Amino acid sequence: MGNLIMKSLRSYILNRMTLLCLMGIIISTFVVAGETTPPPAQKMKQSLGKWTYPMEGKQQEGPFIFFTPPAWDGNTPIPMLIFLHGAGYRGNDISKLDQDEILKQIRAGRVFDAIVVCPQVGSYWAGEQAAVFIDQALEKFAGKFDPDRVYLTGESSGGGGTWEGAKLRAGVLAAAVPIATTLGKKEGAEKLVNLPIWAFHNIHDPYQVVEKSRIQVKAVKDAGGKYVFLTEYTVTAGKEKDGIWPNTHKQSWEAAYNYKPMWDWLFRQRRGKPDLSLDPPPQIQVPENKQKPD
């Protein structure tokens, strides 16, 4: 009788332990399945490369950084966006570009459905250097990018490089976005009459005056261009110093690169087939500051 009781007791204990184990598994499964903490966001993958360019009569070597979408298979052709930095980031240290607006956005988790290529030059951008890099980028990423969706953009010195590079390589580009250009040149404008261009500049820019962008845009229009636009910001960014507003220079590219309609417009463009659904593009209405900011 005692043995029977002991066997029954052991069986009961084993059954209870089994039940508790099963409940633990089920509970843990539900906890995992209903997890509220999202997984870390996938960021664009980055890689480094080298390129060569002419400077002061010699061939120089410089670095470039490029980013690809996290879900890209590496073979399906996607757009390519080439970004030319401003003069403050020139040199031979690619880490300087981390402070530039597009790279800051990518570092913060922004994903472009494109190959984003950012070269560094040792001096100011010139048309020849920009064109040379475009050629090398097309060669390096051959077969991986959509040849009808190559875009060029840049700020300040890179804005000048964008204008001049576009004049030399208009036939391979789908569109260009030059910002706060350092160059205001009429020469070569006829090469851009069929290229969609959306330029940006701040009218208070003390370093690169807005007339430079106005000259470029007017020259293209006078040559017969129908796809060139200029947005002028009127905000006086930063605290006034010695009669100027020093932050209005970078304000133009910070604002433009954070303006979604610009990106929508840009990535709709196809080489030789301008998309005029934003014709003319909406101008950004920024009220003139009547009081000095703190």
MARVEX-218607 format. One line per 8 residues: their letters; for each residue x, y, z of C-alpha. Coordinates in steps of 0.001 Angstrom, whole numbers, plus 500000, padded with zeros to 6 digits. Example, Ala and Ser with C-alpha at 12.3 -4.5 7.8 and 13.67 -1.06 7.14 Angstrom:
2
as) 512300/495500/507800; 513670/498940/507140 $
This chain:
294
mgnlimks) 500000/500000/500000; 502849/502345/500933; 504655/501614/497668; 501508/502421/495693; 501161/505766/497466; 504819/506616/496802; 504499/505748/493113; 501382/507891/492796 $
lrsyilnr) 503137/510775/494551; 506182/510541/492270; 503933/510430/489198; 502049/513508/490409; 505271/515424/491021; 506671/514482/487610; 503456/515510/485880; 503461/518863/487682 $
mtllclmg) 507087/519521/486775; 506403/518661/483155; 503424/520987/483114; 505437/523835/484646; 508208/523365/482081; 505695/523458/479228; 504101/526590/480643; 507515/528236/480861 $
iiistfvv) 508227/527443/477223; 504828/528797/476142; 505240/531978/478215; 508710/532616/476842; 507449/532047/473306; 504721/534636/473814; 507182/537112/475324; 509465/536809/472318 $
agettppp) 506640/536848/469793; 505079/539923/471387; 508335/541768/471902; 507716/545506/471770; 511329/546607/471432; 511974/546902/467687; 515194/545487/466251; 517934/547986/465447 $
aqkmkqsl) 517218/549826/462195; 519238/548660/459241; 521600/551323/457995; 523204/551771/454621; 526353/549743/454100; 529513/551762/453616; 532726/551071/451748; 535844/553043/450866 $
gkwtypme) 537722/553503/447624; 540418/555562/445920; 540281/557762/442866; 542760/559902/440933; 542300/563439/439672; 544331/566285/438193; 545443/569085/440501; 548151/571682/439946 $
gkqqegpf) 549410/569868/436878; 549830/566544/438673; 547771/563432/439231; 546586/563238/442818; 545006/560339/444681; 542060/560883/446975; 539565/558777/448911; 535873/558343/448361 $
ifftppaw) 533190/556732/450470; 530094/555075/449096; 526915/553725/450621; 524507/551057/449408; 520985/550175/450632; 520885/547417/453292; 518405/545289/451331; 520125/545656/447954 $
dgntpipm) 521265/542382/446379; 524294/544039/444799; 523232/543164/441262; 519878/544784/440527; 520634/548166/438880; 519632/551077/441120; 520103/554873/440855; 523477/556442/441602 $
liflhgag) 523783/559755/443461; 527132/561541/443345; 527701/564137/446060; 530438/566810/445938; 531413/568308/449306; 532111/571927/450166; 535564/573497/450493; 535544/573117/454273 $
yrgndisk) 535807/569350/453865; 538580/569217/451273; 541750/567283/451978; 542733/563635/452207; 540815/562594/455334; 537481/561059/454405; 536242/561274/458009; 535801/565029/457486 $
ldqdeilk) 532775/564300/455319; 530905/562920/458330; 530036/566525/459205; 528445/567153/455813; 524659/567112/455635; 524027/564076/453432; 526491/561926/455371; 525044/563131/458670 $
qiragrvf) 521626/561974/457502; 522969/558579/456439; 524826/558170/459743; 521552/558957/461519; 519820/556108/459697; 518458/557614/456497; 518343/555060/453690; 518555/556098/450052 $
daivvcpq) 517419/553573/447467; 520567/554361/445519; 524326/554023/445471; 525479/557223/447178; 529047/558108/446211; 530977/560850/448030; 534496/561661/446776; 536965/563937/448528 $
vgsywage) 539185/566364/446662; 542300/568095/447961; 541343/571567/446756; 538296/573341/445345; 536104/571422/442945; 536568/572278/439305; 534661/571051/436309; 537461/568788/435183 $
qaavfidq) 537768/567107/438569; 534025/566551/438844; 533892/565089/435332; 536861/562832/436063; 535160/561451/439142; 531894/560877/437266; 533835/558848/434695; 535551/556758/437368 $
alekfagk) 532296/556182/439264; 530540/555009/436096; 533390/552572/435480; 533609/551283/439039; 529882/550614/439402; 529275/549478/435826; 526377/547028/435662; 525211/547888/439190 $
fdpdrvyl) 523552/551253/438592; 520735/552360/436312; 522469/554343/433525; 519333/556459/433092; 519280/557507/436748; 522626/559102/437580; 522289/562278/439663; 524851/564929/440610 $
tgessggg) 524628/567318/443556; 526984/569412/445645; 527250/572400/447941; 529401/575545/447889; 532601/574476/446104; 530754/571252/445294; 527894/573366/443952; 530306/574981/441527 $
gtwegakl) 531676/571540/440695; 528125/570360/440052; 527468/573127/437524; 530765/572620/435716; 530727/568816/435945; 527203/568794/434525; 528318/570916/431566; 531040/568391/430776 $
ragvlaaa) 528931/565266/431402; 525348/566361/430695; 524864/563365/428431; 525245/560831/431238; 523235/562638/433923; 519503/562535/434611; 519457/565681/436793; 521612/567964/438942 $
vpiattlg) 521131/569920/442177; 523820/572613/442714; 523601/574488/446031; 525253/577790/447041; 527565/577638/444033; 530998/579203/444099; 530872/579790/440353; 528695/582096/438294 $
kkegaekl) 529603/581383/434688; 527626/581800/431481; 530044/579738/429395; 528812/576284/428461; 525200/576963/429446; 523968/575664/426086; 525098/572166/427116; 522525/572154/429930 $
vnlpiwaf) 519355/573100/428067; 517985/569534/428224; 519138/568662/431739; 516761/569112/434707; 518500/571356/437262; 517172/572633/440563; 519512/575125/442209; 519299/576499/445755 $
hnihdpyq) 520866/579588/447325; 520333/581928/450278; 520014/585592/449310; 521970/586610/452439; 524901/584252/451807; 527972/586371/452613; 530512/583916/451224; 528994/582911/447886 $
vveksriq) 526610/585595/446693; 523248/584569/445252; 524015/586338/441982; 526281/583403/441089; 523322/581018/441014; 521194/583614/439233; 523813/584015/436499; 524034/580249/435940 $
vkavkdag) 520261/579749/435841; 519610/582740/433582; 522322/581629/431166; 520705/578206/430767; 517256/579741/430299; 518609/582244/427762; 520148/579314/425867; 516706/577685/425616 $
gkyvflte) 516639/575588/428787; 513165/574800/430112; 514078/572518/433004; 516187/574770/435243; 514856/576277/438474; 516220/578318/441361; 514927/578409/444917; 516155/581370/446964 $
ytvtagke) 515962/581230/450731; 515414/584470/452616; 516021/583284/456153; 518837/585043/458047; 520258/582058/459856; 522594/582470/462779; 523498/585454/464905; 524526/588564/463015 $
kdgiwpnt) 528243/589305/463174; 529918/592333/461633; 526878/593008/459486; 526606/589491/458044; 524686/586350/458866; 527400/583676/458733; 525127/580618/458924; 523119/581536/455837 $
hkqsweaa) 525736/579816/453666; 525206/576311/455043; 521505/576984/455687; 520811/576573/451986; 522098/573010/451748; 520833/571953/455154; 517355/573088/454095; 517534/571692/450546 $
ynykpmwd) 518806/568264/451609; 516006/568030/454162; 513315/569075/451669; 511398/565967/450629; 509858/567448/447442; 513367/568045/446120; 514291/564382/446560; 510958/563276/445067 $
wlfrqrrg) 511611/565485/442049; 515213/564342/441678; 514581/560588/441751; 511722/560912/439254; 514099/562198/436603; 515308/559885/433849; 518080/560656/431410; 516642/562323/428337 $
kpdlsldp) 513098/562231/429756; 512596/565217/432092; 509676/564833/434490; 507783/568116/434621; 505163/567118/437180; 506654/569822/439401; 506868/572461/436695; 507733/574837/438156 $
ppqiqvpe) 508821/573225/441425; 507189/574750/444496; 509248/577591/445853; 510035/577359/449542; 508497/580332/451265; 510793/581329/454117; 509784/584636/455724; 512366/587339/456116 $
nkqkpd) 513487/587624/459727; 512569/591064/461047; 514350/590573/464323; 517833/589371/465016; 517805/585783/466318; 519295/585056/469701 $
